[in-house]
Amino acid sequence: MATEEPTDLIGVLLALLRGGVPDRYLTPEDLVTMFSLPSVETVYQWRRKRIGPPGFRVGRYLRFKSFADGQKRLAEQ
């Protein structure tokens, strides 16, 4: 039973962290879902060809700004 608690705790912490990310930054998987793309490889191909939404690296992970951020900036101008 002691081994189940850390696993549950880790799962809860990961869910909390992942739950906060889409509001701020999108993952390649989020883009696949949003645009009904065939696979995550499409997003990586876009990045290599420098087409599609601009992304940035956070360590080894690729992230994209959410479209809500862009809409907020346009509304402020």
C-alpha positions as CSV (number, residue, x, y, z in Angstrom):
1,M,0.0,0.0,0.0
2,A,2.9,2.4,0.6
3,T,3.9,2.1,-3.0
4,E,0.5,3.2,-4.2
5,E,0.5,6.5,-2.4
6,P,3.6,8.0,-4.2
7,T,2.2,6.8,-7.5
8,D,-1.1,8.5,-6.8
9,L,0.7,11.6,-5.5
10,I,2.8,11.8,-8.7
11,G,-0.2,11.3,-10.8
12,V,-2.1,14.0,-9.1
13,L,0.8,16.4,-9.4
14,L,1.3,15.6,-13.1
15,A,-2.4,16.1,-13.7
16,L,-2.3,19.5,-11.9
17,L,0.8,20.6,-13.9
18,R,-0.6,19.4,-17.2
19,G,-4.0,20.9,-16.4
20,G,-2.4,24.4,-16.1
21,V,-0.3,24.3,-19.2
22,P,-2.9,24.4,-22.0
23,D,-4.2,27.8,-20.8
24,R,-0.8,29.2,-21.3
25,Y,1.2,27.1,-23.8
26,L,0.1,24.3,-26.3
27,T,1.9,21.0,-26.9
28,P,2.2,19.5,-30.4
29,E,-0.5,17.0,-29.3
30,D,-2.8,19.9,-28.5
31,L,-2.3,21.2,-32.1
32,V,-3.1,17.8,-33.5
33,T,-6.4,17.7,-31.6
34,M,-7.3,21.3,-32.4
35,F,-6.7,21.1,-36.2
36,S,-7.5,17.4,-36.7
37,L,-4.0,16.7,-38.1
38,P,-3.0,13.2,-39.1
39,S,-0.1,13.0,-36.5
40,V,2.3,14.9,-34.4
41,E,4.9,14.4,-37.1
42,T,2.9,17.0,-39.2
43,V,3.6,19.6,-36.5
44,Y,7.3,18.7,-36.5
45,Q,7.4,18.9,-40.3
46,W,5.8,22.4,-40.2
47,R,8.5,23.5,-37.7
48,R,11.3,22.2,-40.0
49,K,9.8,23.9,-43.0
50,R,9.2,27.1,-40.9
51,I,5.5,27.1,-41.7
52,G,2.6,26.9,-39.2
53,P,2.4,28.5,-35.8
54,P,5.7,29.6,-34.3
55,G,6.9,27.4,-31.5
56,F,9.7,27.5,-28.9
57,R,11.6,25.0,-26.9
58,V,11.3,24.5,-23.1
59,G,14.2,22.2,-22.4
60,R,13.6,19.3,-24.7
61,Y,9.9,20.0,-25.1
62,L,8.3,21.9,-27.9
63,R,5.6,24.4,-26.9
64,F,3.4,26.9,-28.8
65,K,1.7,30.1,-27.6
66,S,-2.0,29.7,-27.3
67,F,-4.2,31.6,-29.7
68,A,-5.9,33.4,-26.8
69,D,-2.6,35.2,-26.1
70,G,-2.5,36.5,-29.6
71,Q,-6.2,37.6,-29.5
72,K,-5.5,39.4,-26.2
73,R,-2.6,41.3,-27.8
74,L,-4.7,42.3,-30.8
75,A,-7.5,43.5,-28.5
76,E,-5.1,45.7,-26.5
77,Q,-3.8,47.5,-29.6
